[in-house]
Amino acid sequence: MEPDWIEHRRADDREHVGWMKPVDELGLRYLADPHELLLDDGAWLRVRIAEVTASVVRVKKEDWGDMTAPQIYFTVPNPVSEEQLRPLLP
């Protein structure tokens, strides 16, 4: 464990449940960046992260802000590998 890691305790009973590595240099901006999701057929789909919980990451097919586009969501387990969900390269 590195010295800058942060102890994490469960809120209801304060039980120690683990350690988290700070991501200050990254921040939360990566959640707003476009990503690619690997589909079952092997194709990559451009998506945006819609929700992150301790157990799942929910992404939405990129609709470019079109309010009339169908809302298509995919859910993958968290943590998710970059082989399944990766940041879109510029």
C-alpha positions in Angstrom: 0.0 0.0 0.0 1.2 3.5 -0.8 1.4 6.2 1.8 -1.2 8.5 0.1 -3.9 5.8 0.1 -7.2 6.7 1.9 -8.8 4.4 4.4 -12.5 3.7 3.6 -15.1 2.7 6.2 -18.7 1.7 5.7 -21.0 4.5 6.7 -23.5 2.7 8.8 -21.1 0.9 11.3 -17.7 2.4 10.4 -16.3 -1.0 9.6 -13.0 -0.8 7.7 -13.7 -2.1 4.2 -10.5 -1.2 2.4 -8.2 1.4 0.9 -8.6 3.8 -2.0 -5.9 5.3 -4.1 -6.5 9.0 -4.7 -7.1 10.1 -8.3 -6.6 13.8 -7.8 -4.6 14.2 -11.0 -7.5 12.6 -13.0 -10.5 14.0 -11.1 -14.0 13.1 -12.1 -13.8 14.6 -15.6 -13.1 11.2 -17.1 -16.8 10.3 -16.3 -17.9 13.0 -18.8 -15.5 11.9 -21.5 -16.6 9.7 -24.4 -15.9 6.0 -24.0 -16.1 2.8 -26.1 -18.0 -0.3 -25.0 -17.1 -3.7 -26.5 -20.3 -5.4 -27.6 -20.9 -9.1 -27.7 -20.4 -9.2 -31.5 -16.9 -7.7 -31.1 -17.8 -4.2 -32.3 -16.9 -1.1 -30.3 -19.8 1.3 -29.6 -19.3 5.0 -28.6 -20.9 5.6 -25.2 -21.1 8.0 -22.3 -21.0 7.0 -18.7 -24.5 7.5 -17.2 -24.1 6.0 -13.7 -21.4 4.4 -11.6 -22.2 2.4 -8.4 -20.0 0.0 -6.4 -21.3 -2.9 -8.4 -22.1 -1.7 -11.9 -21.3 0.9 -14.5 -24.2 2.0 -16.7 -23.4 3.6 -20.0 -25.6 5.1 -22.7 -25.1 5.0 -26.4 -23.8 8.3 -27.7 -26.7 10.3 -29.0 -24.9 13.6 -29.6 -27.5 15.4 -27.4 -30.4 14.5 -29.8 -33.4 14.7 -27.5 -35.4 12.6 -30.0 -32.9 9.7 -30.2 -33.8 6.5 -28.4 -32.1 6.1 -25.0 -30.1 2.8 -25.2 -28.3 1.8 -22.0 -25.9 -1.0 -21.2 -24.8 -2.2 -17.8 -21.4 -3.8 -17.0 -20.1 -5.0 -13.7 -17.8 -2.7 -11.7 -14.9 -2.9 -11.7 -14.8 -3.0 -15.5 -11.6 -3.7 -17.5 -10.4 -1.5 -20.4 -10.8 -4.6 -22.6 -14.6 -4.0 -22.2 -15.0 -0.2 -21.6 -12.2 2.1 -22.6 -11.8 5.9 -23.0 -12.2 7.0 -26.5 -8.9 8.0 -28.0 -8.7 11.5 -29.6 
